[in-house]
Amino acid sequence: MNIAVKVDQSAEAAEAYAVPLADINPAKVERFQDDTILPVFERLRREDPVHFTAESEFGPYWSITRWDDIMAVDTDHEAFSSADGIGLPNKQAMEEQEKVFAAMGRPRRRGGAGFITMDEPEHSVHRKAVSPTVAPANIAQMAPLVRARAGEILDSLPIGEEFDWVDRVSKELTAMTLATLFDFPFEDRRKLTYWSDMFTNSPGHGPVKSWQHKAESAMECFSAFGELWDQRVNAEPGIDLISMLTHNPTTREMSPEQYQGTVVLLIIGGNDTTRNTISGSIYALNKNPDQYDKLRANPDLILPMVSETIRWQTPLAHMSRVATRDIEVGGKTIKAGERVVMWYISGNRDEAAVEHPNAFIIDRARPRQHMSFGFGIHRCVGNRVAEMQLTLIWEEILKRFPRIELVGEPTRTYSSFVHGYESMQVVIPARA
C-alpha cells in the first residue's frame, strides 16, 4: 500500500534523525521516560525496519518495528522462542540481583518466569489452567462487583482539589480486580500493586531502594502466595487463579520456581495494561479535547475509546524472542540464538497498517486493530478482563464527572518495557 508519510519535524525528531543509524538503541530507557521515543521508531520504520543494535546495556538485539514483520515474528513460535525471557535482559542488573539472593541463602534457579516463557507444548498446558478464571462467563459474573468498586473509588475523589489519578484511581481499581481474581485478602490488595512495581523497576526507580530491597519484596510476595497455595491445594476447588493452578493435574505438580514465575506474570499482566490505560485515557482525552467532547456527547463510544487508548498508549512497549534457527525477516538474516524485540509501540504507529496512527481518534472504523495484546499463542490471556475494567470505570466516570482536567505533564515510568505513568495530577471541577 502506497501512503504518504508525514515526517515529525519536532526537536525530538531532529535528535532521533541525527544519530547514526547503526548507533540507534531503541531501548534507551530515558527516551521512554521523557516521551521522546516515537520519532526513533518513525525513523526505523522508514529507514531500517529490522534493525540490529550491536552494543547496549541489554547486549546485542534486533528491533522489529513494522506491523507486518512484528506479526510474522509473534505468530511463529517455532522459529522464535520465549524460553529465554520475553523482555530485554540487563545482564549487569541480573547479576546484581543474583548476588543478593545468594547472600540471602536463596539462590535463584532458571525456569521461574511463568507460562509466557514456555514454548509448546508446555505453554498451552499451563495457560489453559488459568484460562477459566478469565473466561467470558466468569468475567460477566465479576463485572457487577468491579462496577460497584469503581463507583466507590470515584465517589471518594475530591472535587475542586488536585490529586494523583494514578494512585487514587488507576492503581486502586487494578488492585481491587487483581485481589478478586486471586481471591487475595482484600484489605492487603495494594500489596499486589506494590509488588508489581517492585518486579518491574530497578533501584532508584519506582519504590525500589536497592537490590536488597527488591529481593526482600520478592520473597515477601512468594511467601504470601505460597501460603495461598497451601490453603487451596487441598480445599474445595474455587474459580480464582490460585485454585485453578492447584487443582489442575498438570500445574498442581509445577516447581516452586514455575509457580513463582506464574504469580509474577499474572500480577504484572493484571496490573500494568489496565492501570496505564486508565491513566492514558485521561491523558489522551485531555490532549485531544475534541475527542473528549465526542465521548461525552455519545457514551456508546466508550468501548472503541478504550481500544483506541490501548493502541495509542501501548501499555507494554515490547516483547522479545530468541531465534531458534537462522531466519529471514524483512530482508535481514537473523541468526539462531539472537534476540529479537517486537516493538508493539512502533507497530501501533505504523502508517502502513493504521490510518493516521499518531492521532487519537475514538470512533475509528476498526478500533481493535492494535498490537498491544500481542498475537499467536502468547496473546494476552486477560485482555477481556482489562477491557471490562476500562469500560466499566468510564461508564461510571461519565455518570459523575463532566470533565477531569489534567494538571501539567505526568511523571512517566522509567522503563522501555512498561509504558506508563508513575503519577498524574488532575482536578475534577464539579460533579454531574
N, C-alpha and C positions, 0 to 999 in steps of 0.2 A: 504494500500500500504506500503510495507516494503522498507525503504530507509535508507541509511547510512547518519547520520548527523554529519557533521564536527563541533566540538565544538570550539568556539572562544577562543584562547589562550592568548589574549591581557591582558594588565594590567587592563583595564576597565572590562573585563570579569571576571578576578580573583576577583575583588572587588564585582561584582554582585553576584558571587557564594559564597562569604564569608559571606554575610548577612544571618542570619537565615531565612528560607523560610517564616515563619509566620510573620516576620517583614518587608517583602518587600512591599514598597509603590510605585507602578509603576508610579504614577502621580507626583512623586517628580520633581518639575519643573527644578531644577538645572541640572539634568541629560539630559534634553532635550536641554537646552541652551549650555551645554558642549559637546553635541553629544556623550554621553556615555550610552544612554538608550537602545540600541538594545540588548546588552548582557543580560540585565534584562529580556527582553521578550523572548530571546532564552531560558533562564533557565526556565521561567514559562511554555513555550510550552512543554518543556521536562519533568518537574517535577510536575507542578501544573497548568494545563491549565485553570482551573476555580478556581481562587484564591481569597480568602477573605482577605481584609485589614481591620482589626478591628478598627484601630485608624489612623487618618490622618487629615491634615488641611481641608480636604473635608468631614470629617466624615467617617463612615464605607461604604465600597463598594466592589462589586465583579468585578474582571477583567476577561474578556473573551479574550483569546489570540490566539486560533487556528481558522483557516479558517472556518471549518465546524460548529463549535459552534457559531462563530460570525454570520454566515449566518442564523443559526437556530433562533437566537435572533432577528436579524434585520428583518426577514420576518414574525415574529409572533407578529403583532401589537395588537392582542387581549390579549396576556399574558404579553406583555411588553409595557408600556405606555410612551408616550413622554410628557404628560401633565404637569409633574413637572420639565421640563427642559431637555435639551439634552447635557449639559456639566456636569462638576463636580463642584457643587456649594460650594464656600468657605463661610461658614456661617458668619465668622467674617467680611469678606470683604463686604458681602451683608448688614450686619447690619450697617457698617460704611457708606455705600452709602445711605441707607435709612435715616440715621440721617441727612445727608447733604440735601437730597431732602426735608425732613420735615422742616428743618430750612429755606429753600428757599420758603416755603409755597406751595410746590408741592409734597405732599406725593404720593408715587408710589403705584399703585394697581396691584394685580395679573392679569394675563390674557393678558400680553402685550409682548409676545415673538414671535408672528407670527405663521404662519400655521405649521411650523416644530414642534411646541409644542402642536399641536392639535391632538386629536385622531379622528377616524372615527365616524360619517360621516362628521363632521365639517371640518376636514382636507382637504378632496378632494374638497369640495366646494370652499375653499379659494385658494387652489393650482391651480385649473382649471381656476380661474380668471386671473392669471398671465401667464399661460402656453402659450397662443397665441403669446406673445411677444418673447418667446424663441423657437417657433416652427420652423421647417426646412425652411419654405418659408420666414419667417422674417429674419432668420439668413443669408440665401442666399442673401437677399436684403441688409443686413447690411454689408456683407463681403467686398465689394469693398471700402467702406468708412474706415473700420478697416484697410484694406491693405494700403490705401493711408496714413492714420495717422501713421501706423507702419513705413512706409518708411520715413515720415517726422522726426520721432523720431530718426531713425538710421542715417539719413543724418546729423543730428545735433551733432552727437557724435564726440569728438576729436580723432585724430589719433596720436598715439605715446605718449599720456598723460594718466596718471592714473585717473580714475573716478569711481564713485559709480554706478554700474549697477542697483542695486535695485532702487535707486532714479531716475536715468535718463531714465531707460527703463521699468523695471517691474512695478513700481508704475504708471508711466505716461501712459502706454498702457492700464492698467486696469482702470485708472481714465477716460480716453477718452471713453472706451467702456461702462463703467457704466453710464457716462453722456449721452451717446446716448440712452441706454436702458431706462433711467428715463426721457429723454428729459430735463435734468438738465442744467442750464446755463453753457455753455461750458467753459467760462472764469473762472468759480469757480470750475472746475472739481476736483482739488486736495483737496478740502474740503471733498470730498467723501472718499478719501484715509485717510485723517486725522481723520475723524470721525470713520472709521473702526478701526484704530489703537487705538483711544480713547476707543472705546467699548471693545476691546479685551485685553487691558493692565490694570495693576493696578499701583498705584502711585509708581514712581521711575523707571518705565519701559516704553519703547516707548516714546511717547510725554507726558505722564500723569505725572503732577507735584504733584497733590493732589486729594483727593476725591472731593473737591470743584471744582477743575479744570475739573475733569471728568464729574461731574454733569452739570456744565455750558456748556460744549461742547455738552452733550446730549440734553440739552434744545435748544441750537442753531440749532442742526440738526433737532429736532422735529418741531421747529418753521419754518424752511426753507421748510420742506416737508408739513407742514400744509398749507403754502401759495400755494404750488403746488397743493394740494388737492382742495383748494378753487378756484383756477384758472380753474381747469379742470372739476370739478363736474358738472358744467352747460354749459361747452363748447362742441363743436363737438367732438365726440369720436376720439381718436388717437390710435396709436399702441404701445405707450410707457407703461411702467409698471403702472404708476400712473393713466393714463387714463383707463387702463384695470380695475383697482380696483374701480375707481369712477363710472364707467358705468356698472359694473356687478351688477345686482339686489341683489345678495347675499352678496357682500362685500361693496356695497355702504352704508349700514347701520352698518358697523362694528364700534366698540367702538374706541375712540381715542387711548386707550392702545393697542388694537389689530392692528390698523394701524401703530402705532409707532413700535410695535414689528415686523411687517412685513417689515417695512423700514429697521430696524436693520438687520434682516435676509438677505434681498436682498443686502444690502451694504456689509456685511461681506462675504456672499456667493459669491457675484460677484467679490470680491476683492482678497480674500486670496488664493483660489485654483489657479487662473491664475497667480497672482503675484509671488507666491512662487514656482510654477512650472517653470516659465520663468527663475527665478534665479537658481532653482535647476538644470535645464538643462545645464546651463553654468558650474555649479559646477561639475555635473556628467561627462560631456564630458571632462573637464579638468583633472579629476581624472582617466579617462579611455580614454587616447589618441587614443588607437586603435579603439574605437567606434567613436571618432571624425573623424578619418581618413576615416572610413567606411561611415559616414554620408556625408562627403564632396565628396567622390567618387560616391555616389549614393543618390541624393536628394529625390528619391522616398521613402527613409527610414524616412522622416520627421514625417509622421503620426505615425508609430509604435514607433519612438523615443519619441514622445510626450506622448504616452500611457505608455511607459516604465518609463519615468520620473515621471508621475503621480503616478505610483506604487512605484517606488524606493524612491521618496521624501515623498509621503503621506502627502499632504499639511494640512489636518486636521487629527490629530493623533487619535482622538476617537469621538464617540458619546455615550450617555448614555440613559438608560431607567429605569423605575421603574416597578418591577414585580407587576402585578395586582392580582396574586394568587400564592400559593406555586407551584413551578415547578422545575423539574429536568433538569439540563444542565450538560453534561459531567460527569455524575455520582454524581453531587453535588445537594443538595436541596436548591434552592433559595426561600426564604420566601416572602410572599406578603408584599409589601412596601419597600423592599430592593432595593438599586440602583445597576444597572448592567452596567458596562462600556465595550463597544465593542472597543477593541484596533485595529483599522484598520491598524495602522502602524506595528503591530505584525502579523496580518493575511496576510499582503502583503509580509511578510518574512517567511511564514510557509512552511517548506521544504516538507510537505505532499501535498501541493497544487500548489506550484510554483517551477519549476526546477531551481536549482542554484539561490535561491531567493536573496542572498546578492550581486550577480553580476549585473552589469548594462549592459544589452545586448539589443541593439536597433533593432535587427532583430529576436526577439523571434517568435515562431510559432503562439502563441496566445497573442499578445501584450495587448489586452484589458482585460486580465484576472487579474483584480485587484479589491480591495475593496474600493478605495479612494472616489468613488461617493456614496457609500452605496448601500443598496438593499431594496426591498419592497416598501411600499407606500411613504417612505421618501427619496427615491433615488434622488440625486441632480437634481433639475429641470433645472438648467442651464449648465449641463455637456457638451452639444453640443456647447454652446457659448464659454465655456472655451477651448474646443478642437479647435474650429475655430480660436480663437485669437492666440493660441500657434502655430498652423500650419502656419498661415499667417506670424507671426513675424519671424519664422525660414526660411520660403521661402525667405523673404526679407533679412534676415541676410546672407544667403548663396550667394545671388546675390552680396553682397557688401564686405564681410569681409572673407578672407581666414582663419582667426583664431581670436578668442577672448581669451586672456590669463588671467587666474586668478592670482591675486597678493596676496599671503598669504591666510590665512583662513578667512572666512566671520564671521561676528557677527550674531549669531543666536537669534531668538526670545525667550524671557523669557516666555514660555508658554508650558503647556502639552496638549493644545488643538490646537492652531495654530502652525504647524510645519514648520517654515520658517526662513527667513533671514531679519535682520534689515539693514545690509549693506554688500556689496561685491565689493571689489576693483578689477578692471580689467584694462587691456591695450589692445587696438586694434593696432597691429604693422603697418598694412597697409591696404589699400583698394584693392579690387579685380581689 
